[in-house]
Amino acid sequence: MSKIILFNKPYGVLSQFTDDSGRPTLADYIRHKGVYAAGRLDFDSEGLLLLTDDGRLQHQISHPRQKLPKTYWVQVEGDIGPDALARLRHGVELKDGRTAPARARALAQPPVWPRTPPVRERLAIPTSWLELTISEGRNRQVRRMTAAVGHPTLRLIRMAIGNWKLDTLQPGHCREEEVFAAAKAPARRQRRR
């Protein structure tokens, strides 16, 4: 059995255990020894981060080739409408190429915890929420996608990675689960000369 830790990463925490600049890291929250982050979540993003003590499982979760779906709740600037959602569903053109199609739907204000510091509010500009599921792992992809359809991201919370869900886990808290060890990779054949 392998150990997996589901952690609700707060805003402003690095997805690593050390930092030479003294910023908050996973070491401030995670007391389990011998676990490593399976992927990353940006400093200014919140939500589900998986950690494991199994290198193969870590690779299966984080490698882009696995295309593990990741679901986010995203607060954006402006009222997101059907046209912007349709563009996200079909994939949008970014500087590093077109994204794969995403699942996207508008959300009513979800029941989320307050963020510290709070999201800036501008009285003249409304905000809205959407749920976005992607299967790629490009750098700051969700933020770039929402900006490309005219709705910059104000708050980004990862709610799920594959079948692992944040559920009621509060910021800064974690829970441990056991999973069957990752399947061994098939042995490589030696070429004969």
C-alpha positions in Angstrom: 0.0 0.0 0.0 1.1 3.5 -0.7 0.3 6.6 1.3 -1.4 9.6 -0.3 -2.0 12.9 1.5 -4.8 15.2 0.4 -3.9 18.8 1.4 -5.9 21.9 1.0 -3.2 24.4 0.2 -3.9 27.9 1.4 -3.3 31.0 -0.8 0.3 32.2 -0.5 1.9 28.8 0.3 4.6 27.3 -1.9 4.0 23.7 -3.2 7.5 22.7 -1.9 9.0 22.0 1.5 11.8 24.6 1.5 12.3 28.2 0.4 15.4 30.4 0.7 13.2 33.6 0.9 11.3 32.5 4.0 7.9 32.2 2.4 5.3 29.7 3.8 5.9 26.2 2.5 4.4 22.7 2.8 6.8 22.1 5.8 4.6 24.6 7.8 1.6 22.3 7.4 2.6 18.7 6.5 4.1 16.7 9.4 4.3 13.4 7.4 7.8 12.3 6.6 9.0 11.0 3.2 6.1 12.4 1.1 6.5 14.6 -2.0 4.1 16.7 -3.9 2.6 15.0 -7.0 2.4 18.1 -9.2 2.2 21.6 -8.1 -0.3 24.4 -7.4 0.8 28.0 -7.8 1.6 30.3 -4.9 -1.5 32.4 -5.6 -3.8 29.4 -6.1 -5.6 27.4 -3.4 -7.0 23.9 -3.0 -6.2 20.3 -3.5 -2.6 19.3 -3.6 -1.6 15.6 -3.5 1.5 14.3 -1.8 2.7 10.7 -1.8 5.5 8.4 -0.6 5.4 6.4 -3.8 7.5 7.6 -6.7 5.6 5.7 -9.3 2.3 7.0 -8.0 3.7 10.5 -8.0 4.7 10.1 -11.6 1.3 8.7 -12.6 -0.5 11.6 -10.9 1.7 14.4 -12.2 3.0 13.4 -15.6 1.2 15.3 -18.4 1.0 12.2 -20.5 -1.4 10.7 -18.0 -3.9 13.5 -18.7 -5.5 13.2 -15.2 -8.5 15.6 -15.1 -8.2 18.5 -12.7 -11.3 20.4 -11.7 -11.2 24.1 -10.5 -13.6 26.6 -9.2 -12.6 29.9 -10.7 -13.8 33.4 -9.7 -13.4 35.7 -12.7 -13.8 39.3 -13.5 -17.1 40.1 -15.3 -20.3 38.1 -16.0 -19.1 35.0 -17.8 -21.6 34.2 -20.5 -22.4 31.3 -22.9 -20.0 32.5 -25.6 -17.0 32.5 -23.3 -18.0 29.1 -21.8 -18.3 27.7 -25.3 -14.8 28.9 -26.2 -13.4 27.2 -23.2 -15.2 24.0 -24.1 -13.7 24.0 -27.6 -10.1 25.0 -26.5 -8.6 28.5 -26.7 -5.5 29.7 -28.5 -2.7 30.6 -26.1 0.9 31.7 -26.9 2.1 28.1 -26.6 -0.7 26.7 -28.8 -4.3 25.7 -28.6 -5.6 24.1 -25.4 -7.4 20.8 -25.4 -11.2 21.2 -25.0 -12.2 21.7 -21.3 -15.4 21.1 -19.4 -16.8 24.4 -18.4 -20.0 25.5 -16.7 -21.2 28.6 -14.8 -21.5 28.3 -11.0 -23.6 30.1 -8.5 -21.5 31.6 -5.7 -20.0 28.4 -4.2 -19.7 27.8 -0.5 -16.0 28.5 -0.1 -13.9 29.7 2.8 -12.8 33.4 3.0 -9.4 34.1 1.5 -6.6 35.9 3.2 -6.0 38.4 1.8 -9.5 38.8 0.3 -10.0 39.1 -3.5 -10.1 42.8 -4.5 -13.6 44.1 -5.2 -14.4 46.8 -7.7 -17.9 48.1 -7.4 -18.3 48.9 -11.1 -17.1 45.4 -12.3 -19.1 42.3 -11.2 -17.5 38.9 -10.7 -18.8 35.4 -11.5 -17.7 31.8 -10.8 -17.2 28.8 -13.1 -16.2 25.2 -12.8 -13.4 24.3 -15.3 -12.0 20.8 -15.8 -8.8 20.4 -17.8 -6.6 17.4 -18.6 -3.4 19.3 -19.5 -0.9 20.8 -17.1 0.5 23.9 -18.8 2.0 26.7 -16.7 -0.8 28.9 -15.2 -3.1 27.4 -17.8 -6.5 28.1 -16.2 -5.6 31.8 -15.6 -4.4 32.1 -19.2 -7.5 30.4 -20.6 -10.0 32.7 -18.7 -8.0 35.8 -19.7 -8.0 34.6 -23.3 -11.9 34.6 -23.3 -12.0 38.1 -21.6 -12.4 37.1 -18.0 -9.3 37.4 -15.9 -9.0 35.0 -12.9 -9.4 36.6 -9.5 -9.4 33.4 -7.4 -8.5 29.9 -8.3 -9.4 26.8 -6.2 -8.5 23.3 -7.3 -11.3 21.0 -6.2 -10.4 17.6 -7.6 -7.5 15.6 -9.3 -8.9 12.5 -10.9 -11.0 10.8 -8.3 -9.5 12.6 -5.3 -11.7 15.4 -4.1 -11.2 18.3 -1.7 -14.8 17.8 -0.3 -14.9 19.5 3.2 -11.2 19.6 3.8 -10.4 23.1 5.2 -7.4 25.3 4.2 -4.2 24.2 5.8 -5.6 20.8 6.7 -4.8 17.4 5.3 -6.1 13.8 5.4 -4.3 10.6 4.7 -5.5 7.7 2.5 -3.9 4.5 1.5 -3.9 3.4 -2.1 -2.7 0.2 -3.8 0.9 0.7 -5.0 1.2 1.9 -8.5 1.6 -0.8 -11.1 5.2 -1.6 -12.1 6.2 -0.3 -15.4 6.8 -3.0 -18.0 10.5 -4.0 -18.3 12.2 -2.5 -21.3 13.5 -4.8 -23.9 17.2 -4.8 -24.6 18.1 -4.2 -28.2 20.3 -6.9 -29.7 23.3 -5.7 -31.7 
